[in-house]
């Protein structure tokens, strides 16, 4: 379980394909605090630490993760948002994030507005995910509030701190991103569908 509050950035040091899996090695300032079998969110994807070597650690992504997220597009040198699992008793500064990406989306527009940025993302609404205005959404692991919600797209406002301390500053129109929709909203939507 995560909060969507990014702790730091990591850099992809190596990507190795093993059968259907990807072994991803990440260089991070958090490495010395990690242990084998620990869960870490990488751009919103919950992955387990399987090896640690100096300032780098390695995680494994299975085929389902590769197919459902943007991890298959990662390249050596890319920057990823990192968050360790939350501790019981900590403040929940973001929202409840599972680290289970629901689907990918695409950056459709970026514009600056007096020191902040607005990002618009499109997604396939045919997969039965949805946003609501002032509701929560996780984009590449970052907990955000939806400011404009439509059937197949939504917008978020990014403050300078978030822009500087996450990989939002690397987004371009066309960038593929990971989306995790609000878990409470997903349950409500499912219950509503079952009643219909």
N, C-alpha and C positions, 0 to 999 in steps of 0.2 A: 504494500500500500504506500502511495506517495501523496504529495500535496501539490505538485506542479510548480513549486518554488525552486528554481534552478540553483544548485550550489556552486557550480563552476563549469567551465568548458573543458572538453577533452579533444585531443587530436588523434585521428586515425593513423596508427603507425604501420599497420599491416592488415591485409585481408587475405585469408587463405580458404579456398574451397575444399571441403572434405566430404565426398559423396554429395548428399543433398544439403549438407550443413555449411554454414559460413563460420570460420573462426576469425574473430575481429580482435585485434590488439590495439589498445588505446593508451596513449600517454596522458597522464593527468596528475595534477597536484594532490588529488585524493588517493592515489595508489597506495601510499604508505599507511593509510587508515583502513584499507580494505582487507578482507580475508576470503579465502576460498569458500565457495558456496553462498556468497552474499549476493543479494539482489541489488542491481543498480539500473536506474532508468537512463536510457540512451536515446535522446530525441523522442522520449515517451514510450520506448520499448523496454519492458522489464527483461533484463538478461542476467544470467548467473555468472559470477566470476569463477573461472575454471583454472586459471594459472596467474601467478604474479611473478614478475621478473624486474627488479630494480624499480624504475619509474613507470613501468608499463604493466598492464594486466590484460588478460584475454577472456573473452566471453564467447559463447556459442549461440548461434541463431539456427533454429531448425527450419525445414522447408516451409511450413505454414507461416512462420514469421517473415521469411524472405518474400513469400507471395503476397502477404497482407500489408506490408510496410514498405518504406522507401530504403530499407537497409541494403537491398540489392544494387542500389545506385551509388552507395557510398564509395569513396575513393581515398587512397592514401593521401593524407594532408587535410582532409575535410575536418571541420569543427563540429562537435556534437554537444548538445546540452546534457549535463549530468546531474542526477539527484539520487542520493542514497535513500533507502526505504525509511519512512518516518519511524520515530521512536514512540512507543506508547507513553502518553502523558504530555507530548509536545503540543504546542499550539498548531492548529490547522490553519495556516495563513492563506493557503490557496483554496482548493476544494478536494474532495475525495477522488483520487486518481488511482486506477488499478495498474497502470502500466501495460494494459492490453489494448493495442491499437485496433480501432474498429475498421478503419479504412484510410486510404490516402486521399489527399486533396491537392489542388493546384492553386498557386498564388495567381490571382487575376489582376490585381491592381495594388499599387503602393503610392501613397502621397503623403507629403509632409504638411503639417498644419501647426504653425507657431510652436515649434520645438517638440512636437509629438509626431507620431506616424500612424496612419490608418492603413491597414492591410485588408484586402478582400480576398477570400478563398472560395473556390468552387469545389463541389463534391457531388458524387452520384447519389442523389436522394432516393434512387430506386432500391438502395440497400436498407431502407427503412430507418435511417438515422436522421435526426433533425436537431435544429437549434431553436432557441427562443430568445427574444431580446432580453437583456439583463441576465440571461442564464449563463452557465459555465460551459467552457469548451477547453480542451487541451490541444495545443498546436505544438508539435515537436517536443512534447513534455512540459510545455509552459502553461500554467493555469491562467486563463483569461476570461474576461466578461464579454459576451456578444453585444455589440452596439447596433447592429443592423442585421436582421435575420430574414432570409428569403427561403423559398423551397429548396434550392440547390446551391445556395451560397450564403455567406455571412461575412461581416466585417468585425475587426477588433481594433482598439486603440492601444498603441504601444508608447509607454513613457520612455524618456531618455535612458533611465537606468536599465530597464529591460532590454532596450535596443542595444546598449553597449555590453551587457553581460550575458547575452544569449546569442544564438546564431541567427536571430532575426535580421541582424545587420548584413548577413550574407544572402538573404532572400532576394530573388529577382522575379519579375513576372514570368511565369512558367515553372518556377521551382515546385517540386513535388514534396509535400509535407505529410507528416503523420497526424491523424486525428483520433482522439478519444473523446466521444460524446459523454455528457453527464450521466453517471450511472443511475441516478434516481430517475432522470428523464427516460432512460432506456427501459426501466422496469414499468414505469407508468405507461409508456407507449406499448409495451408488450401486453400488459393487462387490458388495455383498451382494445387492442387487436383481438384478443381472445374473447372479449365480450361481444364484439361485432359479428 
